[in-house]
Amino acid sequence: KNEGAARALLQQGLRICKDSPALWYEYFKFELLMARRMQLRKEVVQLGEGEPGLKYSAKVASGAVARVVMNKALEALGQEKDVFANLLKAVGEFDKDAFADLEEEIVALFVSFKKRRSAA
């Protein structure tokens, strides 16, 4: 319930302030937090095995929603060094390897960006 309200509030803020780096980073961190909470819940209570009202989604737990937010943030803010650095910083605030795939994807996107920029 509160997660949905928080998500709606962040999305409303982004509709009004599309180019706000602070809002994009907070929304990205929020979705990472939701994914990490799902990962931890699964470890602790074995979600998906009769827990009423709670469903486990491997896709969500892996950071799929955060990945969508990341891509939208890159569209809105541009592929700049600071944007990539802040996305990596947000991922780094969580347990090591909690989002290793997402971290690798951010680094790969940055390397690709650097190559394109130096070729131009």
VEXLO-850156 format. One line per 4 residues: their letters; for each residue x, y, z of C-alpha. Coordinates in Angstrom, 2 decimals. Layout:
BEGIN
a	X Y Z | ...
//
This chain:
BEGIN
kneg	0.00 0.00 0.00 | 2.65 2.54 1.02 | 4.97 1.31 -1.71 | 2.34 2.05 -4.32
aara	1.71 5.51 -2.89 | 5.43 6.27 -2.85 | 5.81 5.07 -6.43 | 2.83 7.18 -7.55
llqq	4.25 10.25 -5.80 | 7.65 9.83 -7.47 | 6.02 9.32 -10.86 | 3.85 12.40 -10.37
glri	6.93 14.43 -9.48 | 8.68 13.21 -12.63 | 5.70 14.16 -14.78 | 6.08 17.70 -13.47
ckds	9.90 17.83 -13.32 | 11.05 15.47 -16.09 | 14.62 16.73 -16.04 | 15.23 16.57 -12.28
palw	18.28 14.37 -11.64 | 17.45 14.17 -7.92 | 13.96 12.78 -8.60 | 15.24 10.25 -11.13
yeyf	17.94 9.01 -8.75 | 15.51 8.73 -5.85 | 13.02 6.83 -8.02 | 15.79 4.50 -9.21
kfel	16.94 3.89 -5.61 | 13.33 3.32 -4.54 | 12.86 0.59 -7.15 | 16.18 -0.98 -6.15
lmar	15.02 -0.94 -2.54 | 11.74 -2.63 -3.47 | 13.65 -5.30 -5.40 | 16.10 -5.85 -2.56
rmql	13.29 -6.13 -0.02 | 11.70 -8.79 -2.22 | 15.01 -10.68 -2.43 | 15.42 -10.60 1.33
rkev	11.81 -11.57 2.00 | 12.23 -14.60 -0.22 | 15.35 -15.61 1.68 | 13.69 -15.18 5.08
vqlg	10.13 -16.42 4.59 | 10.34 -18.34 1.33 | 7.85 -16.11 -0.50 | 5.61 -17.79 -2.96
egep	4.98 -20.71 -0.65 | 1.62 -19.83 0.84 | 2.39 -16.28 2.05 | -0.97 -14.51 1.69
glky	-0.82 -11.19 -0.16 | 2.85 -11.48 -1.04 | 4.04 -12.79 -4.36 | 7.60 -13.29 -5.41
sakv	8.71 -12.25 -8.87 | 12.25 -13.18 -9.89 | 12.08 -10.52 -12.58 | 11.16 -7.75 -10.12
asga	13.65 -9.01 -7.53 | 16.45 -8.88 -10.11 | 15.84 -5.16 -10.63 | 13.73 -5.22 -13.80
varv	11.62 -2.24 -12.72 | 14.74 -0.34 -11.66 | 16.23 -1.12 -15.09 | 13.21 0.51 -16.79
vmnk	13.58 3.56 -14.54 | 17.30 3.69 -15.34 | 16.63 3.68 -19.09 | 13.98 6.38 -18.73
alea	16.38 8.45 -16.61 | 19.07 8.16 -19.29 | 16.52 9.31 -21.89 | 15.41 12.25 -19.77
lgqe	18.79 13.36 -18.42 | 21.05 12.37 -21.28 | 23.91 9.93 -21.26 | 26.37 12.00 -19.30
kdvf	29.20 10.88 -17.06 | 27.49 12.20 -13.91 | 24.27 10.35 -14.69 | 26.12 7.03 -15.01
anll	28.16 7.77 -11.88 | 25.04 8.45 -9.82 | 23.29 5.32 -11.11 | 26.34 3.25 -10.11
kavg	26.45 4.99 -6.74 | 22.80 4.07 -6.12 | 23.46 0.40 -6.97 | 26.54 0.48 -4.73
efdk	24.40 1.45 -1.73 | 23.03 -2.10 -1.64 | 24.69 -5.38 -0.70 | 27.54 -6.39 -2.95
dafa	26.25 -8.53 -5.81 | 22.58 -7.81 -5.02 | 22.31 -6.17 -8.46 | 25.52 -7.30 -10.17
dlee	23.83 -7.64 -13.58 | 22.44 -4.14 -13.37 | 25.81 -2.78 -12.30 | 27.50 -4.48 -15.27
eiva	24.84 -3.08 -17.60 | 25.43 0.48 -16.36 | 29.19 0.10 -16.86 | 28.66 -1.36 -20.36
lfvs	26.33 1.52 -21.29 | 28.90 4.02 -20.05 | 31.74 2.37 -22.00 | 29.56 2.39 -25.12
fkkr	28.75 6.06 -24.51 | 32.45 6.91 -24.10 | 33.36 5.10 -27.33 | 30.65 6.90 -29.29
rsaa	31.67 10.23 -27.81 | 35.37 9.80 -28.58 | 34.59 8.64 -32.14 | 32.59 11.82 -32.77
//
